[in-house]
Amino acid sequence: MSTTVNNTSQIKAYWDQRALNAAESPKATTDDIYLRELEIKTFTQAIRGLDLADGSVVVDVGCGDGFTTCHIAAEFRQLKFIGVDYSQAMIITARKRLSNMPKLADQYLEFRVGDATSIETLFAPNSVDVVLTDRCLINLASPLAQYDAIRQIYKILRAKGHYLGIENFTSGQEELNKARTAIGLMEIPVRWHNLFFKEDEFRDTLQSLYSDINIINFSSSYYYTTRVIYSKYCQMLDIEPDYCHELHQLAVNLPPIGMFSPIKLAVLAK
Ligand SMILES: C[S@@+](CC[C@H](N)C(=O)[O-])C[C@H]1O[C@@H](n2cnc3c(N)ncnc32)[C@H](O)[C@@H]1O
């Protein structure tokens, strides 16, 4: 297993600060708001495919400002949702967001402060039907901590429960950077606070635990459009890329083709 280690307290301070800076704007956890729209759409389709019984419990680990949790919960009024994040500032924002969404008032949806690295202390074993992570585990300090968190997720899942992780993988980043450099764009580096998963290591490490692992390239067309075509267009016109550009909006609805995105959906069945 790879051995890179990041600084945990600096990373947490980064997320606390982003929550405070963004207040209740939808940019606390990402500037790429159309990417998050695609992530919400992708999680919603995946959860729908699980055909969960009414009252099933969905836990969103690393829920940030609760934007994604609230929007997914709105699609499944019969399910219970719990968002967890280690940043108190994010959780305060998430609770405010929820209180401003009266249509969710009668739904079981709560936000708690908690750490992905000790998630088994927050939930009883075999008590959760679905665990979501959306770009959360890439913030953990080392591969060891990342895989330990996924082992803990396994413990809290009920028999036949599912872990749905939208996380970043190195293979997609490499394909994206090959496409960029081929047309004279610079490589996009991995951010200082992120550790991407290696797809082979991910499967090898977790296949003895989970009964099924499926990794889906849901955002490849989105990345190719926004980080290759649109980036080149901006370079040619000598303008700054804008995350709110119409091409980002258009790319949300493209069918996923290729392997040009670091961000993938891992579906793991207990
Ligand atoms: C990229 S943001 C994504 C937030 C949210 N899932 C979304 O999609 O909008 C990463 C989030 O993970 C949280 N996070 C990072 N490490 C964590 C940990 N060890 N335990 C709980 N939350 C964590 C951060 O505070 C931040 O809110």
The ligand as a Tripos MOL2 file, in Angstrom:
@<TRIPOS>MOLECULE
LIG
   27    29     1     0     0
SMALL
NO_CHARGES

@<TRIPOS>ATOM
      1 C1        -14.8010   18.2650   -0.6230 C.3       1 LIG1
      2 S1        -15.7630   18.5170    0.8200 S.3       1 LIG1
      3 C2        -17.2250   17.6390    0.3250 C.3       1 LIG1
      4 C3        -18.4080   17.9200    1.1960 C.3       1 LIG1
      5 C4        -19.7050   17.2730    0.7510 C.3       1 LIG1
      6 N1        -19.5900   15.8410    0.7860 N.3       1 LIG1
      7 C5        -20.0820   17.7370   -0.6260 C.2       1 LIG1
      8 O1        -20.0220   16.9200   -1.5530 O.co2     1 LIG1
      9 O2        -20.4230   18.9000   -0.8050 O.co2     1 LIG1
     10 C6        -15.0090   17.4230    1.9910 C.3       1 LIG1
     11 C7        -15.7080   17.4050    3.3360 C.3       1 LIG1
     12 O3        -15.1800   16.3140    4.0910 O.3       1 LIG1
     13 C8        -15.0320   16.7340    5.4290 C.3       1 LIG1
     14 N2        -14.0400   15.8460    6.0520 N.ar      1 LIG1
     15 C9        -12.7390   15.7050    5.7240 C.ar      1 LIG1
     16 N3        -12.1490   14.8030    6.5300 N.ar      1 LIG1
     17 C10       -13.1070   14.3600    7.3780 C.ar      1 LIG1
     18 C11       -13.1140   13.4230    8.4390 C.ar      1 LIG1
     19 N4        -12.0010   12.7810    8.8160 N.pl3     1 LIG1
     20 N5        -14.2720   13.1830    9.0850 N.ar      1 LIG1
     21 C12       -15.4070   13.8580    8.7370 C.ar      1 LIG1
     22 N6        -15.4540   14.7820    7.7560 N.ar      1 LIG1
     23 C13       -14.3190   15.0170    7.0700 C.ar      1 LIG1
     24 C14       -14.6120   18.2050    5.3230 C.3       1 LIG1
     25 O4        -14.8560   18.9110    6.5160 O.3       1 LIG1
     26 C15       -15.4820   18.6660    4.1710 C.3       1 LIG1
     27 O5        -16.7050   19.1700    4.6290 O.3       1 LIG1
@<TRIPOS>BOND
     1     1     2 1
     2     2     3 1
     3     2    10 1
     4     3     4 1
     5     4     5 1
     6     5     6 1
     7     5     7 1
     8     7     8 2
     9     7     9 1
    10    10    11 1
    11    11    12 1
    12    11    26 1
    13    12    13 1
    14    13    14 1
    15    13    24 1
    16    14    15 ar
    17    14    23 ar
    18    15    16 ar
    19    16    17 ar
    20    17    18 ar
    21    17    23 ar
    22    18    19 1
    23    18    20 ar
    24    20    21 ar
    25    21    22 ar
    26    22    23 ar
    27    24    25 1
    28    24    26 1
    29    26    27 1
@<TRIPOS>SUBSTRUCTURE
     1 LIG1         1 GROUP 0 **** ****
